Amino acid sequence: MSVTTHRTRPFSAHQRLPELREPAVLHEPEQAGKLLADFIQRHPRLMILTGAGVSTDSGIPDYRDGEGAWKRKQPVQHQDFMENRHIRQRYWGRSLIGWPVMRNATPNPAHYHIADLEQRNHATLVVTQNVDRLHQKAGTQAVSDLHGRADEVRCMSCEYRCTRDAMHERCADLNPGFGHYRARTAPDGDADLEVDFSGFRLADCPRCDGILKPDVVFFGDYAPRQRVLSARDALKESDGLLVIGSSLMVYSGFRFCRYAKDLKKPIATLNLGRTRAEELADLKLNASIGGTLKASLDQL
């Protein structure tokens, strides 16, 4: 079957995981590391796909539990953000608390281990579903930010761009009364703050008064087609696919497992908990990410 696509499927395409016939095995890092090292030795040039599980040790929460179910309410939808002023007020109000946590996050050992895999020529490309830029901070050179980057903001009308920090400062200046709020951090620069946002003053585009939005793919939006095609081309040139820290519940990431099967490329998954690729993966490792990667690198 051909893997050529003319339209990317929506980021919000979710399907229920099939029931496992028996419980997933929890591997010890040393055991998982040996299995992963053997996979890499047999398939030395891999495309690596990463998800939220890679960044949780950096203090950035993830969306799902080990069974692939939501831990919290679903994040903001693209169309709702564009059409509803109150939702934009709520988003940017909560961002005053949540963004500094993401901005100040630093790479954890898993990010550095993945950079090490690239330095050893075991990674053709790292495709990340994360928007935190921690792979780049850890030194990985070939990174595709599949869902964009949270540190940049763009106007949805005229393509004006600014840094997220500049947007944060504008929102803080316009809304000094929000500076005293505290709340639990949520994924992707959000926070679990529930107050009256009706008086929150929005910072609109200084050029055209258009809607400003983080340069990320919100749920219900589409992963940019060229980004998907470039990643698929990298997969074609690779010996296999290694998925790290993703449940693959979102189709924009899961599609690469489908592509790999169509291309007859082997698939390995390393994740704490179940993934959507249980029936597709050749190697399924349910283990700690940082410990497994370290044990694997020690044997390569």
N, C-alpha and C positions, 0 to 999 in steps of 0.2 A: 504494500500500500504506500502511495506517495505521501511524503510529509509536507508537501508544498501547501501553504495556506495563503489565502488572499485577504483574510480578515482575522484579527486576533479576537479571541473570545474574552468576555468580560472578566475583570478582576474579581467580580462578586459571584462568579459561578461556583456554588457549593453543592456537594453531593454527600449523602451519608456514607460513611465507611462501611464496607461489608463486614459482617460479623466474622471474627476469627474463630476457627474451629477449636483452638486451644490457646491458653494465655501466652502472651509474648514473653520470651525468655529475657530476663535482665542479665546482661553480661557484665562481668567484672572488667574494669579498664584494661588490665593486662591481657586478658583473654581476647577482648574485642580488638585491642591494638595488634595482636598477632594476626588475627583474621584480616584486619584492614591492611596491614603491611603486605600480607600475601596477595591481596586483591590488587594493591598498587604495583607490586612487583610484576604481576601478570599483565597489568594494564597501566603502564607507567605514565601515560599522558592523558590526564583526566580533565573534563570540564567539571568544575565544582559549583554546585548550587547551594546557597546558604539561606537560612531563615532566622526567625527571631530567637531560636534557642542558642544561637551563637553569641548573642549580645546580652542574655539575661545576667551573666556573671559580671557585666559592666554596669548593672543597676537599671537596665532598661527592661521593663516588664514585657511579657509576651501576651498574646491574645487567648491562647488555648491551653487546655490541660493535656495530660498524657493520653487521654482518649480522643483528642481532637475536638472536644466540645468547648464552647465559649466560656471563658472565666468571668466575663463581664458583658455588659450590653455591647452590641455591635457598634463599631465606630461610625463616625459621620459618613453619610452617603454623598457622593459627588453631586447628584442632582438636587438633593436637599440643601446642600451648602450653596449652590448657585442660585436657587430660587427663593430661599427663606432667609430673610435678614436676621431673624431671631437666632437661627442656627449658627449663622456667622458670628453674631455677638457672643453666643455661648462658646463657640470654638475658640475665638481669639481671647476671650476672658479666661478660659481654662488654660490656654496656652501661656498666659503670664506666669503660671505656676509650673506647668509641665515642661516648657521649652528649656529653661536653664538646666534641668536634669539631663536632657539629651545632649545639649551643647557641651556640658562639662564632663560627659562620660568619656572614659578612656578605654583603649583596647584591653581585653583580658587575654589570658594565655591562648585561648582558642584562636583568636585573630592572629596572634603571632605564629602559631603553629601552621595556620593556613598560608601565611606569608612565607614560612619556611618551605612548605611544599612547593610553592611557586619558585623559590630560589633554587630548589633541587630539580627543577624542570618537570615536576609532576603535575603542574596545573597549566592548562592552555589558557583558561579564562575562569575567573570567579564571577559568577552571576549571583547577585544578592537580591533578595526580596526586602532586605532592610534598607532604611533610608537614613541611617545614622553616620555613614561614612567612616565607620571604625576600621573597615578593612584597609582603606587608604591610609588612615593614621597609623596602622600597624606595619605599613610598608609594602603591601601588595600593590603591584603595578598595573596588572591587567584586570580591571574590575568593571563590570557592567552593572549600574544601578537600575535594575529592572523596573522598580517602582519609583524612581526619582530620588531626590535628595531633600531632606528637611531643612537644610541650612540656607536654602534659597527660596525667594518668593517671586511670583510673577503676576502680572496683570492679565486677566482673562480676556481683555478687550484689545489692548494695544501692545502687549508683550513687554511692557516695562518690567525691569527686574531690579531687585535689591536683595541685600542679605537678610536672613531671618533675624539677626541681631538688630538691624536697623528697624525692622518692622516691630520687634519686641519693644524697643525704646520708644517708638512712636505711640504704641498702644499704652505703654506705661505712663507716658506724659499726658495722654488724653484722658486717662482713667486713674488718677492718683488714689482714689478711694479703694481700688482693688489691690493695692500693694500689701495690705495687712492679711489677706486671706491665706490659709494654709490648707492643703489637701493631699491625699495620697497620690503619688505619681501613677499615671496610666501609660500605656504604650504610645510610642511615636509622638512625644511632646505634649500629650494630653494630661489631664488631671481629673480626679474624681471630685470636682467641685460642683455643688448644687446650690446656687443662690439666684437672686433675681438679676438677670442679665439685661433687662429691658432698657436700662439707662447706660449700658456700655456703649461708648463712642467708637465707631469703627474707623480705622485708618484706611481710607480708599486710595486708589491710584493718584499720585500727585500730578500725573500728566493728563489723565483723561477722566478721573473720578470713577474708573471701573473697579471691578471686584478683584481684590488681591487674594491670592491663594498660595499656600506652600507648593513648591514645584514637585509634588508627589502625586502618585496615582491613588486617589481615594477609592473606597469600595464603590462599585457600580460604574467606575470609569474603565478605560481600556489601557492596558500596557502599550506603549508606543510600538507601532508595527515594526519600524526599522530596528528597534532595540531587540525585539523578539527574533527577527530574521538574522541579525548579526550573531546572536547567541546560538541559534540553531546551526549556523555555518560553523561556529567554533566547535559545536558538538560533533559535526560531521568529520572534523579534522582530529578529533580526540579518540582515544582508545576506549573510553567509557565515561560514565557519569557517576559522580559522587555527590550525594545529597547530605548536607550537614545541618542539623538543627531546624528542620522544617517538617511539619505534619503533612505538607503538600495539600492541604484542604482547599487552597485557592488555585483555580485552574491556571492562572498565569505562571505558576511554578510547576504544577503537575504536568502541564503540557510537555515539558522537556523529558519526562519519563516516557510519555507516549512516543515522542520523537525518537528517543533512544531505542525503544523496542522496534520501531519501524526501521531504524537504521541497523538493527541487530548489534547494538552496543550494550555491554554489560552495565548493570546498575547496582550501586551499593548505597545503602542509607544508614546514616548514623544519627540517631535521635533518641531522646528520652521519651519513650511512649510510642504510640502507634503512628503510622503514616498512611496516606491514601494509596501508596504504591506497594502495599503488602503483597499483592499478587504479581507485581511486575519485577520486583527487585531480586537480583541474584544473591545478594548478601544483605541481610537485615540485622543491624546492630542496635540493640536497645541498651544504651550505655551512656555514661557521662561523656560529654564532648571533649572537654579539655584533657581529661585523663587519658582517653582513648587515643586522641591525636598524638599526645606526647609519647605514649607507649609505642604507637606505630612508627613515629619518627625515630625513636631509639633503635628500631630494628631495620630501618631502611639504609 
